[in-house]
C-alpha cells in the first residue's frame, strides 16, 4: 500500500478533492514505466445503468466499449435485471443513472433504488464505486437519483473510487472527464500502459448525430386540432440523403432557435456593446447569432440565479440566494426566463464573453417519433404540442414547439438526429397483444406502432386508450385511427374526452372501467405501454394498473406491486414519459 502524497491545505481544492488527488498521484508514481507488460489478471468492473430514454444506457455501453480496449473485464448490467445478491461482492462498481420527474429514479432503476434504500440492503465494505448522475438543473431535484445512490452506497460502507459527477443535460464533457478519471484510477491496478490506452478518447463515428445534426427539409407542417386555443402540429421531415435510420419507439432530437425578437430585446438592455462571442464549441460568432442559435434564454434556474446575483446589485436576488429555499426558487423561476433577469435585475457584465459564460447551452428537444419507417420510407413524423402562455405581462412559449410552429420558412432546415430508445420497443413476436395508453401528444409513438404492426403483418391484437379535452377539436389522428379500426389493425379504442361532460373522464378512468378485460389481456401475455405526462397521467395510470391487479387478479397490495414489477423486468410494462 503506497502512502498518499500530501496536498497542501492552501491548494485550491476541497478536502475530498485533495485526498483523492494525493491518492491518485501516489498510484501513478508507483506504476511501472510506460510500455511495461500488463501485470496480473484483468481488472473486473461492473457498469450498472438506470435509463429512461436511453442516454444513460448509451453512455454505459460506450464506457464498456472503451474498457474492453485495455486490461479490464467489464460487465454491463441494467438495474432492472441486475442480480442484487452480487452487490456485496463487486470490487469495482461504476453507476450511470438518469433522474426524471420529481427527482425520481428511471423506470429501470426503480426497484433497485427502492431495495437499496431499504433495510434489506447489505453492507458493502469491499465495494469501490463512482457515480455519473444525469439530470437537468431546470428541475428542482437535479440529479436526485444519482445523489441517492452515491450517498446510500457510502452509508452501506462502500468506498468512493472517484467523487460523483452531476451532469446538467449536456453529457459529453462531464462524461469524458469522469470516465478518464475512473479509468486512470482503475488502471493503476495494472500498469501505466493500460492507463495510456484506456483513457484515450474514442474517435466519434461518422454520420449525423447530436453533435452534427442533419439539416432536414420540412415536407408538411399543419395543425391537427380544430378551431380553438389548442394547437398540435403534425410535422413531416425528410431524411433523404442523411443515412439516419430509426425504429418505432425512438425519438427525434430537434435543435431549435430562440426567437430573434426576444434576443434583440435582451441585447438592447445589456450594459456593453455587442460584439463577437465564443459558441460552446469555440467558434466566434456575433452575440445575436450566439443567443439565437447556441445559448439557452428560455429557462432560469438556481445555478443561473447564483451566477447572476454575483454580478447584480439586486437585493431580491441576494436574499433569494442567501435563503437557499427550494420553494422560493421554484416560485421565482416559474414563468420567467432570461429576459426577466436582464430587465428586472440588471447585472454588470464586462463584455459578451462574460455574459454568455453564465448561460447554459441551447439543448435539442426530444420528440417521440410518430411514424414507422416501413410506412414512410425516407421520412420521420412528429406530433408536437405547441406551448404558449402569458406570464408577468409577457407572451411566452416553448422554445422548440414555437420554433416549429412559427419560425420555420421554406428555406429553414431544422437540425435533427435520431435518439435511440431501446427501452420502448414493440414485442419482437408480432403475435403478442399490445395495450397502448397515450393521451394528448402521447399518441405519437402509438401511431408509429400501429403503422409498424400493419406494415409487418403482425397478428397480435392492439388496444388503444386515447384522451384529450374535446372530441370535436382534439381527436388527434382521428380519421387514421378510425381507419385502423375498420381494417382490424386496431382491435379496441377507448376514448376519454375530459371536458365533453360535467364529470371529467381520463384514460385511467376507462382503464378501471374495462378492468376485467384488461386483466384478461395481461394474463394472455399483453405488453403494456404508456406515453405522455410523467408527473400526473403516468402516475394515475400506474395506480389504476395496481388497482386492476388487486381487484381482478385477486392480489394483495404487495402481490400486485410484485406482479407489476415483474412486468417491468419482463419488458412488458414500458413507459415513454416526460
C-alpha positions as CSV (number, residue, x, y, z in Angstrom):
1,X,0.0,0.0,0.0
2,X,1.5,3.3,-1.1
3,X,1.1,6.3,1.2
4,X,-0.8,9.1,-0.4
5,X,1.1,12.2,-1.4
6,X,0.2,15.2,0.8
7,X,-1.6,18.1,-1.0
8,X,-1.1,21.4,0.8
9,X,-4.2,22.8,2.6
10,X,-3.9,26.1,0.7
11,X,-4.2,24.3,-2.6
12,X,-7.4,25.3,-4.5
13,X,-9.3,22.1,-3.8
14,X,-11.9,20.8,-1.4
15,X,-10.7,18.4,1.3
16,X,-12.2,15.5,-0.5
17,X,-10.5,16.5,-3.8
18,X,-7.1,17.0,-2.0
19,X,-7.4,13.5,-0.6
20,X,-8.4,11.9,-3.9
21,X,-5.6,13.8,-5.8
22,X,-3.0,12.7,-3.3
23,X,-4.0,9.1,-3.6
24,X,-4.2,9.3,-7.4
25,X,-0.7,10.8,-7.7
26,X,0.8,8.3,-5.4
27,X,-0.7,5.5,-7.5
28,X,0.6,7.0,-10.7
29,X,4.1,7.4,-9.3
30,X,4.1,3.8,-8.1
31,X,3.2,2.4,-11.6
32,X,5.7,0.8,-13.9
33,X,7.2,2.8,-16.7
34,X,5.1,3.2,-19.8
35,X,5.4,0.2,-22.1
36,X,5.7,-2.2,-19.3
37,X,3.9,-5.5,-19.6
38,X,0.4,-5.7,-18.2
39,X,0.5,-7.2,-14.7
40,X,-1.9,-9.7,-13.2
41,X,-5.4,-10.7,-14.2
42,X,-7.8,-8.2,-15.9
43,X,-9.5,-5.7,-13.6
44,X,-13.1,-6.7,-13.0
45,X,-15.6,-3.8,-13.3
46,X,-19.4,-3.8,-13.2
47,X,-21.0,-0.9,-15.1
48,X,-24.6,-0.6,-13.8
49,X,-27.1,1.7,-15.5
50,X,-30.5,3.1,-15.0
51,X,-32.0,4.7,-18.0
52,X,-35.4,6.2,-19.0
53,X,-34.8,7.4,-22.6
54,X,-31.6,5.6,-23.5
55,X,-29.0,8.3,-22.7
56,X,-27.6,6.6,-19.6
57,X,-27.7,3.2,-21.3
58,X,-25.8,4.6,-24.3
59,X,-23.1,6.1,-22.1
60,X,-22.8,2.8,-20.2
61,X,-22.3,0.9,-23.4
62,X,-19.7,3.5,-24.6
63,X,-17.8,3.1,-21.4
64,X,-17.8,-0.7,-21.6
65,X,-16.5,-0.5,-25.2
66,X,-13.6,1.7,-24.0
67,X,-12.8,-0.6,-21.1
68,X,-12.6,-3.6,-23.4
69,X,-9.7,-1.9,-25.3
70,X,-7.5,-2.3,-22.3
71,X,-6.7,-4.6,-19.3
72,X,-10.2,-4.7,-18.0
73,X,-13.1,-7.2,-17.9
74,X,-16.2,-5.0,-17.8
75,X,-19.7,-6.4,-17.1
76,X,-22.6,-4.3,-18.4
77,X,-25.8,-4.6,-16.2
78,X,-29.2,-3.0,-16.5
79,X,-30.5,-2.2,-13.0
80,X,-33.9,-3.7,-13.9
81,X,-32.3,-7.2,-14.3
82,X,-29.2,-7.0,-12.1
83,X,-28.8,-9.8,-9.5
84,X,-28.7,-7.9,-6.2
85,X,-27.0,-10.7,-4.4
86,X,-23.9,-9.8,-6.3
87,X,-23.7,-6.3,-5.0
88,X,-21.6,-7.0,-1.9
89,X,-19.0,-9.0,-4.0
90,X,-18.5,-6.3,-6.6
91,X,-15.0,-5.0,-6.4
92,X,-15.4,-2.0,-8.7
93,X,-18.8,-0.6,-9.4
94,X,-19.5,2.3,-11.9
95,X,-23.1,3.6,-11.9
96,X,-24.6,5.7,-14.6
97,X,-28.1,6.8,-14.0
98,X,-30.6,9.4,-15.0
99,X,-33.3,11.2,-13.0
100,X,-36.7,12.0,-14.2
101,X,-40.0,13.6,-13.0
102,X,-39.8,15.0,-9.5
103,X,-36.4,13.6,-8.6
104,X,-37.5,10.0,-9.3
105,X,-35.4,7.1,-10.5
106,X,-35.9,6.0,-14.1
107,X,-38.3,3.0,-14.5
108,X,-35.4,0.6,-15.0
109,X,-33.8,1.7,-11.7
110,X,-36.9,2.0,-9.5
111,X,-36.9,-1.5,-7.9
112,X,-33.1,-1.4,-7.4
113,X,-33.4,2.1,-5.9
114,X,-36.2,1.0,-3.5
115,X,-34.3,-2.1,-2.4
116,X,-31.0,-0.2,-1.9
117,X,-32.7,2.4,0.2
118,X,-34.4,-0.2,2.4
119,X,-33.2,-2.0,5.5
120,X,-32.7,-5.1,3.3
121,X,-29.6,-3.7,1.6
122,X,-26.4,-5.4,2.7
123,X,-23.1,-4.0,3.9
124,X,-20.8,-3.1,1.1
125,X,-17.4,-2.7,2.8
126,X,-15.5,-4.3,-0.1
127,X,-17.0,-2.3,-2.9
128,X,-15.3,0.6,-4.6
129,X,-17.7,2.8,-6.7
130,X,-18.3,6.0,-8.6
131,X,-21.5,7.6,-9.9
132,X,-22.2,9.6,-13.0
133,X,-25.6,11.2,-12.4
134,X,-27.5,12.6,-15.3
135,X,-30.1,15.4,-14.8
136,X,-31.4,18.8,-15.7
137,X,-30.9,21.8,-13.4
138,X,-34.1,23.3,-14.8
139,X,-35.8,20.9,-12.4
140,X,-35.7,21.4,-8.6
141,X,-34.5,17.9,-7.7
142,X,-31.5,18.0,-10.0
143,X,-29.7,14.6,-10.4
144,X,-31.5,13.3,-7.3
145,X,-31.4,9.6,-8.2
146,X,-27.6,9.6,-8.7
147,X,-27.3,11.6,-5.4
148,X,-29.4,8.9,-3.7
149,X,-27.2,6.1,-5.0
150,X,-24.0,7.9,-4.1
151,X,-25.0,8.7,-0.5
152,X,-26.5,5.3,0.1
153,X,-23.6,3.3,-1.1
154,X,-21.3,5.3,1.2
155,X,-23.7,4.7,4.1
156,X,-23.5,1.0,3.5
157,X,-19.7,1.1,3.8
158,X,-18.6,1.3,0.1
159,X,-15.6,3.5,-0.8
160,X,-15.8,6.2,-3.4
161,X,-13.3,5.4,-6.1
162,X,-13.9,8.9,-7.5
163,X,-16.4,11.7,-6.4
164,X,-19.8,11.7,-8.0
165,X,-20.2,13.8,-11.1
166,X,-23.6,15.5,-11.7
167,X,-24.3,16.1,-15.4
168,X,-26.5,19.0,-16.4
169,X,-28.1,17.9,-19.7
170,X,-25.0,18.3,-21.9
171,X,-23.3,14.9,-21.2
172,X,-20.2,14.8,-23.5
173,X,-17.6,16.8,-21.5
174,X,-18.6,15.6,-18.0
175,X,-18.8,12.0,-19.2
176,X,-15.3,12.3,-20.8
177,X,-13.8,13.8,-17.7
178,X,-15.4,11.3,-15.3
179,X,-14.6,8.2,-17.5
180,X,-11.0,9.3,-17.9
181,X,-10.6,9.8,-14.2
182,X,-12.1,6.4,-13.1
183,X,-10.3,4.5,-15.8
184,X,-7.0,6.1,-14.8
185,X,-7.6,5.1,-11.2
186,X,-8.6,1.6,-12.1
187,X,-5.6,1.3,-14.5
188,X,-3.3,1.9,-11.6
189,X,-4.1,-1.7,-10.5
190,X,-2.5,-3.0,-13.7
191,X,0.1,-0.7,-15.3
192,X,0.8,2.6,-16.9
193,X,0.5,1.0,-20.3
194,X,-3.1,0.1,-19.6
195,X,-3.8,3.7,-18.4
196,X,-2.3,5.2,-21.6
197,X,-4.6,3.0,-23.8
198,X,-7.7,3.2,-21.8
199,X,-8.1,7.0,-21.3
200,X,-7.5,7.8,-25.0
201,X,-10.7,9.5,-26.4
202,X,-12.8,7.4,-28.7
203,X,-13.0,8.6,-32.3
204,X,-16.6,9.6,-32.9
205,X,-18.3,7.6,-35.6
206,X,-19.1,9.4,-38.8
207,X,-22.6,10.4,-39.9
208,X,-25.2,12.8,-38.5
209,X,-25.6,12.9,-34.7
210,X,-26.4,15.3,-31.8
211,X,-23.0,17.0,-32.4
212,X,-23.5,17.0,-36.2
213,X,-27.3,17.2,-36.9
214,X,-28.8,16.7,-40.3
215,X,-30.5,19.7,-41.9
216,X,-33.9,18.2,-42.7
217,X,-36.3,19.7,-45.2
218,X,-39.8,20.2,-43.9
219,X,-42.3,18.2,-46.0
220,X,-45.5,19.1,-44.1
221,X,-46.4,21.1,-41.0
222,X,-50.1,21.6,-40.0
223,X,-52.3,21.8,-37.0
224,X,-54.2,18.7,-36.0
225,X,-56.6,20.5,-33.8
226,X,-59.9,22.1,-34.8
227,X,-60.8,25.7,-34.0
228,X,-59.9,26.7,-30.5
229,X,-56.9,27.6,-28.4
230,X,-55.1,24.3,-28.6
231,X,-52.5,23.7,-31.3
232,X,-50.8,20.4,-32.0
233,X,-48.7,20.2,-35.2
234,X,-48.1,17.2,-37.3
235,X,-44.6,17.8,-38.7
236,X,-43.1,15.7,-41.5
237,X,-39.3,15.9,-42.1
238,X,-37.2,14.4,-44.8
239,X,-34.3,12.1,-44.0
240,X,-33.3,11.6,-47.7
241,X,-29.5,11.6,-48.0
242,X,-28.9,11.6,-44.3
243,X,-28.1,7.9,-43.7
244,X,-30.2,8.2,-40.5
245,X,-32.3,5.2,-39.6
246,X,-34.8,4.7,-36.8
247,X,-37.1,2.2,-35.2
248,X,-40.6,2.8,-33.8
249,X,-40.2,3.8,-30.2
250,X,-37.2,6.0,-30.9
251,X,-37.2,9.8,-30.5
252,X,-36.0,12.6,-32.8
253,X,-33.7,15.3,-31.5
254,X,-34.6,18.7,-32.9
255,X,-32.2,21.7,-32.5
256,X,-34.3,24.8,-32.1
257,X,-33.6,28.5,-32.4
258,X,-34.6,31.2,-29.9
259,X,-37.0,34.0,-31.1
260,X,-35.0,36.8,-32.7
261,X,-37.3,39.5,-31.2
262,X,-36.5,38.4,-27.6
263,X,-32.8,38.2,-28.4
264,X,-32.9,41.7,-29.8
265,X,-34.6,43.0,-26.6
266,X,-32.0,41.3,-24.4
267,X,-29.1,42.8,-26.4
268,X,-30.6,46.3,-26.3
269,X,-30.7,46.1,-22.4
270,X,-27.2,44.8,-21.9
271,X,-24.6,47.2,-20.4
272,X,-22.0,46.7,-23.1
273,X,-21.6,46.9,-26.8
274,X,-22.5,43.7,-28.5
275,X,-19.6,42.1,-30.4
276,X,-18.4,38.6,-31.2
277,X,-18.5,35.9,-28.6
278,X,-17.4,32.2,-28.5
279,X,-20.0,29.5,-29.0
280,X,-19.9,26.4,-26.8
281,X,-17.7,24.7,-29.4
282,X,-15.3,27.7,-29.5
283,X,-16.4,29.2,-32.8
284,X,-16.6,33.1,-32.9
285,X,-20.0,34.5,-33.9
286,X,-21.9,37.6,-33.2
287,X,-23.7,37.9,-29.9
288,X,-27.0,37.9,-31.7
289,X,-26.3,34.7,-33.5
290,X,-25.0,33.1,-30.4
291,X,-28.1,33.9,-28.4
292,X,-30.4,32.8,-31.3
293,X,-28.6,29.5,-32.1
294,X,-26.3,28.4,-29.2
295,X,-27.4,29.5,-25.7
296,X,-30.5,28.9,-23.6
297,X,-32.5,32.1,-23.0
298,X,-35.8,30.3,-22.3
299,X,-35.2,29.0,-18.7
300,X,-33.7,30.2,-15.5
301,X,-32.7,28.1,-12.5
302,X,-30.9,28.1,-9.2
303,X,-27.5,27.9,-10.8
304,X,-28.0,30.8,-13.2
305,X,-29.5,32.9,-10.4
306,X,-26.4,32.3,-8.3
307,X,-24.1,33.4,-11.1
308,X,-26.3,36.4,-12.0
309,X,-26.6,37.6,-8.4
310,X,-22.8,37.9,-8.1
311,X,-22.9,40.5,-11.0
312,X,-26.1,42.2,-9.9
313,X,-26.9,44.6,-7.1
314,X,-30.4,43.2,-6.8
315,X,-31.4,43.0,-3.1
316,X,-34.1,40.5,-4.0
317,X,-31.7,38.1,-5.8
318,X,-29.3,38.4,-2.9
319,X,-32.0,37.4,-0.4
320,X,-33.1,34.5,-2.6
321,X,-29.6,33.1,-2.9
322,X,-28.8,33.6,0.8
323,X,-32.1,31.9,1.9
324,X,-31.5,29.0,-0.4
325,X,-35.1,27.9,-0.1
326,X,-36.2,25.4,-2.7
327,X,-39.8,26.5,-3.0
328,X,-38.8,30.2,-3.2
329,X,-36.5,29.3,-6.2
330,X,-39.4,27.3,-7.8
331,X,-41.9,30.2,-7.4
332,X,-39.5,32.8,-8.8
333,X,-38.3,30.7,-11.8
334,X,-41.8,29.5,-12.9
335,X,-43.0,31.6,-15.8
336,X,-39.8,33.7,-16.1
337,X,-36.8,33.4,-18.4
338,X,-33.6,35.3,-19.1
339,X,-35.3,38.5,-20.3
340,X,-36.8,38.9,-16.8
341,X,-33.3,38.9,-15.2
342,X,-32.0,41.3,-17.8
343,X,-34.8,43.8,-17.4
344,X,-35.8,43.4,-13.7
345,X,-32.4,42.6,-12.1
346,X,-29.7,44.3,-14.2
347,X,-26.2,42.8,-13.9
348,X,-22.8,44.2,-14.7
349,X,-21.1,42.1,-17.3
350,X,-17.8,43.3,-18.8
351,X,-18.5,42.1,-22.3
352,X,-20.3,39.5,-24.4
353,X,-18.0,36.7,-23.5
354,X,-18.5,37.3,-19.8
355,X,-22.3,37.4,-20.4
356,X,-22.6,34.1,-22.3
357,X,-20.2,32.4,-19.8
358,X,-23.1,32.2,-17.3
359,X,-25.6,30.7,-19.8
360,X,-26.4,27.1,-20.4
361,X,-26.0,25.7,-23.9
362,X,-29.2,25.6,-26.0
363,X,-30.2,22.0,-25.9
364,X,-32.1,19.9,-28.5
365,X,-35.6,18.7,-27.7
366,X,-36.5,15.1,-28.0
367,X,-39.9,14.2,-29.6
368,X,-41.3,10.6,-29.7
369,X,-41.4,9.6,-33.4
370,X,-44.9,9.4,-34.7
371,X,-44.2,7.3,-37.9
372,X,-43.0,3.9,-39.0
373,X,-40.1,3.8,-41.4
374,X,-41.8,0.9,-43.1
375,X,-44.9,3.1,-43.8
376,X,-43.0,6.3,-44.6
377,X,-39.5,5.5,-46.1
378,X,-37.1,8.4,-46.1
379,X,-39.3,10.4,-43.7
380,X,-39.8,11.0,-40.0
381,X,-43.0,12.4,-38.5
382,X,-43.6,14.3,-35.2
383,X,-46.7,15.2,-33.1
384,X,-45.8,18.5,-31.4
385,X,-47.9,20.3,-28.8
386,X,-47.4,24.0,-29.3
387,X,-46.8,25.6,-25.9
388,X,-47.9,29.2,-25.5
389,X,-48.8,31.1,-22.3
390,X,-48.8,34.6,-20.7
391,X,-46.9,35.4,-17.5
392,X,-45.7,38.6,-15.8
393,X,-47.1,40.7,-18.6
394,X,-45.3,38.9,-21.5
395,X,-46.4,36.4,-24.1
396,X,-44.2,33.3,-23.9
397,X,-43.9,29.9,-25.4
398,X,-41.9,26.7,-25.6
399,X,-38.7,27.3,-27.5
400,X,-38.8,24.3,-29.8
401,X,-42.5,24.0,-30.2
402,X,-42.9,27.7,-31.3
403,X,-39.8,27.3,-33.4
404,X,-41.5,24.5,-35.4
405,X,-44.9,26.3,-35.5
406,X,-43.8,29.9,-36.1
407,X,-40.2,30.4,-37.1
408,X,-39.7,28.0,-40.0
409,X,-39.6,29.2,-43.6
410,X,-39.3,27.4,-46.9
411,X,-35.5,27.8,-46.6
412,X,-35.2,26.7,-43.0
413,X,-34.0,23.1,-42.4
414,X,-34.1,22.2,-38.8
415,X,-31.1,20.2,-37.5
416,X,-32.2,16.7,-36.4
417,X,-30.7,13.4,-35.2
418,X,-32.1,10.1,-34.1
419,X,-32.1,9.3,-30.4
420,X,-32.4,5.6,-29.9
421,X,-34.7,4.3,-27.1
422,X,-34.2,0.6,-26.7
423,X,-36.4,0.7,-23.6
424,X,-39.6,1.4,-25.6
425,X,-39.8,-1.3,-28.3
426,X,-42.7,-3.3,-29.8
427,X,-42.5,-7.0,-28.9
428,X,-40.3,-9.0,-31.2
429,X,-43.1,-11.5,-31.6
430,X,-45.8,-9.9,-33.7
431,X,-48.4,-12.3,-32.1
432,X,-48.1,-10.6,-28.7
433,X,-51.1,-8.4,-27.8
434,X,-50.4,-4.7,-27.1
435,X,-52.1,-2.2,-24.9
436,X,-51.2,1.4,-25.5
437,X,-52.1,4.4,-23.2
438,X,-51.3,7.7,-24.9
439,X,-53.4,10.8,-24.2
440,X,-52.6,14.1,-26.0
441,X,-49.3,14.1,-27.8
442,X,-48.7,10.7,-26.1
443,X,-50.4,9.3,-29.2
444,X,-47.2,9.9,-31.2
445,X,-45.4,6.6,-30.7
446,X,-48.6,4.6,-30.9
447,X,-49.4,5.9,-34.4
448,X,-46.0,4.6,-35.3
449,X,-46.7,1.3,-33.5
450,X,-49.9,0.8,-35.4
451,X,-48.3,1.7,-38.8
452,X,-45.5,-0.8,-38.0
453,X,-47.8,-3.6,-36.9
454,X,-49.8,-3.1,-40.1
455,X,-46.7,-3.0,-42.4
456,X,-45.2,-6.1,-40.8
457,X,-48.5,-8.1,-40.8
458,X,-48.3,-8.6,-37.0
459,X,-51.3,-10.7,-35.9
460,X,-51.4,-9.6,-32.2
461,X,-54.3,-7.6,-31.0
462,X,-53.9,-3.8,-30.4
463,X,-55.8,-1.8,-27.8
464,X,-55.5,2.0,-27.6
465,X,-56.6,4.3,-24.8
466,X,-56.5,8.0,-26.0
467,X,-57.8,11.1,-24.4
468,X,-58.0,14.9,-24.8
469,X,-60.4,17.7,-23.7
470,X,-62.9,17.7,-26.6
471,X,-63.7,15.1,-29.2
472,X,-64.8,17.7,-31.8
473,X,-61.5,19.6,-31.8
474,X,-58.8,17.4,-30.1
475,X,-59.1,13.9,-31.7
476,X,-55.5,13.8,-32.9
477,X,-55.1,11.5,-36.0
478,X,-58.8,10.6,-35.5
479,X,-59.5,9.6,-39.2
480,X,-56.4,7.5,-39.3
481,X,-57.2,5.7,-36.0
482,X,-60.7,5.0,-37.2
483,X,-59.3,3.6,-40.4
484,X,-57.0,1.3,-38.4
485,X,-60.1,0.1,-36.6
486,X,-62.0,-0.6,-39.8
487,X,-59.0,-2.5,-41.2
488,X,-58.8,-4.6,-38.0
489,X,-55.3,-3.4,-37.1
490,X,-56.7,-1.6,-34.0
491,X,-58.8,-4.1,-32.1
492,X,-60.1,-1.7,-29.5
493,X,-60.1,2.0,-29.0
494,X,-61.3,3.6,-25.8
495,X,-61.6,7.4,-25.8
496,X,-61.6,9.8,-22.9
497,X,-62.9,13.4,-23.6
498,X,-62.3,15.1,-20.2
499,X,-64.3,18.3,-20.9
500,X,-67.2,17.0,-23.0
501,X,-69.4,16.3,-20.0
502,X,-69.8,17.6,-16.4
503,X,-67.7,14.9,-14.8
504,X,-64.1,14.7,-16.1
505,X,-63.1,11.4,-17.6
506,X,-59.5,10.4,-18.2
507,X,-57.7,7.4,-19.6
508,X,-57.1,5.9,-16.2
509,X,-60.9,6.0,-15.6
510,X,-61.5,4.0,-18.7
511,X,-58.8,1.5,-17.7
512,X,-60.7,0.9,-14.4
513,X,-64.0,0.6,-16.2
514,X,-62.5,-2.0,-18.5
515,X,-60.5,-3.7,-15.8
516,X,-61.9,-7.2,-16.3
517,X,-60.9,-7.2,-20.0
518,X,-57.6,-5.6,-19.4
519,X,-56.6,-8.2,-16.8
520,X,-57.6,-10.9,-19.3
521,X,-55.3,-9.3,-21.9
522,X,-52.4,-9.1,-19.4
523,X,-53.0,-12.8,-18.5
524,X,-52.8,-13.5,-22.2
525,X,-49.3,-12.0,-22.3
526,X,-50.1,-8.5,-23.5
527,X,-47.4,-5.8,-23.4
528,X,-48.5,-2.5,-21.7
529,X,-47.2,0.8,-22.9
530,X,-47.6,4.4,-21.6
531,X,-46.6,7.6,-23.3
532,X,-47.1,11.2,-22.1
533,X,-47.0,13.3,-18.9
534,X,-44.9,11.8,-16.2
535,X,-46.0,14.0,-13.3
536,X,-49.7,13.2,-13.3
537,X,-51.1,11.0,-16.1
538,X,-48.4,8.3,-15.9
539,X,-48.7,8.1,-12.1
540,X,-52.5,7.8,-12.3
541,X,-52.2,5.1,-15.0
542,X,-49.8,3.2,-12.8
543,X,-52.1,3.4,-9.8
544,X,-55.0,2.2,-12.0
545,X,-52.9,-0.8,-13.1
546,X,-52.2,-1.7,-9.5
547,X,-56.0,-1.4,-8.7
548,X,-56.8,-3.7,-11.6
549,X,-54.3,-6.3,-10.4
550,X,-55.8,-6.2,-6.9
551,X,-59.4,-6.2,-7.9
552,X,-59.5,-8.5,-10.9
553,X,-56.3,-10.5,-10.2
554,X,-57.4,-11.0,-6.5
555,X,-53.9,-10.0,-5.4
556,X,-52.9,-8.3,-2.2
557,X,-51.3,-4.9,-2.5
558,X,-47.9,-6.4,-2.0
559,X,-48.6,-9.1,-4.6
560,X,-49.9,-6.6,-7.1
561,X,-46.7,-4.5,-6.7
562,X,-44.6,-7.6,-7.2
563,X,-46.7,-8.6,-10.3
564,X,-46.2,-5.1,-11.9
565,X,-42.5,-5.1,-11.0
566,X,-42.2,-8.4,-12.9
567,X,-44.0,-6.9,-15.9
568,X,-41.3,-4.3,-16.0
569,X,-38.5,-6.8,-15.7
570,X,-40.0,-8.8,-18.5
571,X,-40.2,-5.7,-20.7
572,X,-44.0,-6.0,-20.7
573,X,-44.6,-2.6,-19.0
574,X,-42.8,0.1,-20.8
575,X,-43.1,3.9,-20.5
576,X,-42.0,6.9,-22.6
577,X,-42.8,9.7,-20.2
578,X,-41.7,13.3,-19.8
